[in-house]
Amino acid sequence: MSKIKKFSTTIDGHRTSISLEPVFWEKLKELAKYRRTTISQLISKIDSQSEGNLSSAIRVFILKEIDSQ
């Protein structure tokens, strides 16, 4: 599996970095494009619905999206 990298984004007006494997970041970009939204907006939505670690929440969100297709 790919090494974890830090990706910068803005969430609700605040710059932050998220640690993810590049494959998850690429899938997140694809999902944002498919939903006609930005990565930042999609991450904000995921963040608002999670109660724990944001990186983990993103991974779970992506896996659920893949399973639903």
C-alpha positions as CSV (number, residue, x, y, z in Angstrom):
1,M,0.0,0.0,0.0
2,S,1.1,3.5,-0.6
3,K,2.7,5.6,2.1
4,I,0.5,8.2,3.8
5,K,1.0,11.7,2.6
6,K,-0.3,15.1,3.9
7,F,-2.8,16.9,1.7
8,S,-3.7,20.5,2.3
9,T,-7.3,21.8,2.0
10,T,-9.6,24.4,3.5
11,I,-12.5,23.3,5.8
12,D,-15.0,26.0,6.7
13,G,-12.5,28.7,6.0
14,H,-9.6,27.2,7.9
15,R,-6.5,25.7,6.3
16,T,-5.7,22.2,7.4
17,S,-3.8,19.1,6.3
18,I,-5.2,15.6,6.1
19,S,-3.0,12.5,6.2
20,L,-4.2,9.9,3.6
21,E,-2.8,7.4,1.2
22,P,-2.7,8.9,-2.3
23,V,-5.2,6.4,-3.6
24,F,-7.8,7.7,-1.1
25,W,-7.1,11.3,-2.1
26,E,-7.5,10.5,-5.7
27,K,-10.8,8.7,-5.1
28,L,-12.0,11.7,-3.0
29,K,-11.3,14.0,-5.9
30,E,-13.2,11.7,-8.2
31,L,-16.2,11.6,-5.8
32,A,-16.2,15.4,-5.5
33,K,-16.2,15.8,-9.3
34,Y,-19.0,13.2,-9.6
35,R,-21.1,15.1,-7.0
36,R,-20.2,18.4,-8.7
37,T,-18.7,19.9,-5.6
38,T,-15.2,20.8,-4.4
39,I,-13.0,18.5,-2.4
40,S,-13.2,21.1,0.5
41,Q,-17.0,21.1,0.5
42,L,-17.1,17.3,0.4
43,I,-14.5,17.0,3.3
44,S,-16.6,19.6,5.3
45,K,-19.7,17.4,4.8
46,I,-17.8,14.3,5.9
47,D,-16.3,16.2,8.9
48,S,-19.8,17.4,10.0
49,Q,-21.1,13.9,10.0
50,S,-18.1,12.3,11.8
51,E,-17.3,12.1,15.5
52,G,-13.7,11.0,15.3
53,N,-10.5,11.2,13.3
54,L,-11.2,13.0,10.0
55,S,-8.7,10.9,7.9
56,S,-10.5,7.7,9.1
57,A,-13.9,9.2,8.4
58,I,-12.8,10.0,4.9
59,R,-11.6,6.5,4.3
60,V,-14.9,5.0,5.6
61,F,-16.9,7.5,3.5
62,I,-15.0,6.4,0.4
63,L,-15.4,2.7,1.1
64,K,-19.2,3.2,1.7
65,E,-19.5,5.1,-1.6
66,I,-17.6,2.4,-3.5
67,D,-19.8,-0.3,-1.9
68,S,-23.0,1.5,-2.9
69,Q,-22.1,1.7,-6.6
